[in-house]
Amino acid sequence: MPLSTARAQTARPVAVCRTTCRTRQTRIVFSNGSGGSGKPVVRQVLRVNKHHSSRHRLATPPHARFGDNFNGRSTDDDGYTADTPDALAATCPLPMNIEIKGDVPYSEASRRYRRTVFTNADWLQHRSNTRLFGNLSGTFTSGVVRSLVTEVTAVASLGLLCCVWNGLIGGFEDFHDVLHAPAFPNIHEVFLARLPALPFTLASPALGLLLVFRTNASYARWVEARVAWGRVVSHCRNVMRQSALWISINPDAKSSIQFSSSSETSFPVDQTISNDQHLHKIRCATWSFTRCLANRVSGPEDEMALQRALLTRLDASSANRLLRAPNRPLQALADLGRAMNALPVDEKRRVEMDKSVILLGDALETCKRIFTSPVPLVYTRHTARFLSCWLLLLPLALWEPFGSSWNHLAVVPASTLVAIFFFGIEELAVQLEEPFSILPLSKLCDNVWDGGVELYQEQWDGNSALGTSSPITENAAAEFAESVRL
């Protein structure tokens, strides 16, 4: 469907977020109004981008080299869909309408939209001169505020109830500023819903410290998780780069098993397997480790996607072995070790490659520790109780300071605004405490797979280190030259 047709079919007065792609100059439009979720518009535009990016793919067909085994880029996968939450622009607001299944709250359903991957255009918008006004205008429609509807409504309701109760006991003013007698004159003023502000003033520093420590602890967990996954991607690329660089060239191998000798040791080499197949097994093993690790720190909704991905990109025996394994990342790491052991390289280089595998195991344990060990619950619960009591009683403390307002009704918006920001700080800590569901793990896994395609393309095409550049480099240079001319 043409892009103009998709826009015409979804034309309606909605709030629109527009983000211009830096390289393709394609305008992505998606609606976040009440008229619909805007998914048809996003889907059509992103399919155009996917088709446009086909010239960046390698010339090798996905199934040309290894039969039924997938051997293309991630975007060549038949099951790959670009209309995912990860594909939305990083600086665009969350969609207003999110499909929620069962009793899943909005805060949980919206986490998949927070897997941001910034580009240059996103950074330009992120530090634009109008960013403060844009952030203020989206205060009441932000994902954090929408996640706090229940808590903020409770504080606002208590503020309104406080005004009504005190008006019934102490009297109230009408719209003409005429003071009316109380509805319950026999009730003593001691029963007025009011508290002195001094206890809240004294408790504020302690509450602030608790919130700061809570947020810092959660943010430190997010940083550690992202650093661990950065090491995973880096060392997977190291393994693939070293295997492509150090693999022996044996195009005329005749025997099924030979022993390659070095000055220190000997190891068996299966020379019936070509170098291309060796490299393909290394790439599959490194990618399967990242994919199984992502599944390990994800929810059950990722199970079907994992099965489809493994059965598509791996051979049947390897995929079934991983799916049946009680600890899939460890099994994938063992498969990677066996694939490295089959490479026709000498022992010293094999030891160097194994160092990266050891660091992958360390990163696996780091992710497992973060996923299974939350911030101490005693700290989290005490902070939540302190904050809830402080905010729920805040309208009573604001009753007298807002005595100059009409019937003290300024208490309601003031307490609501304070509740939004204070509960929002605690919500940020909760969102960051478990970082894996808001990290773009699928993109990181695809980066490992696509990195193998790019690293091994020269080996497969038989190009020398001083040969011509790959089509990816030529296309990138052509795009850069065109952008400079524009």
Disulfide bonds with the S-S distance in Angstrom:
Cys17-Cys92 2.39
